[in-house]
Amino acid sequence: MALKITDECINCDVCEPVCPNDAIFMGELIYEIHPQLCTECVGHFDTPQCALFCPVDCIPKDENHVESQEQLLQKYQQLQTQKSS
């Protein structure tokens, strides 16, 4: 399941640089997470780094993008393959 950033976001700029998949970007008003790139840090870390460092706790799981651990690992592997090509 991908994560999402809620409108409680204060645009503190902490989440974007800690995302190992470059899934976080500045949206029109707040930061957003591209669900096709978010692996919840599976393959990189044990805990999603954006949620870990967020000072306002505004990064929950996105119920609209449900994925199993296996699917997240497959996505991670695909992203790594794309980066190395």
Secondary structure, 3 states (H helix, E strand, C coil): CCECCCCCCCCCCCHHHHCCCCCEEECCCCEEECCCCCCCCCCCCCCCHHHHHCCCCCCCECCCCCCCHHHHHHHHHHHHHHHHC
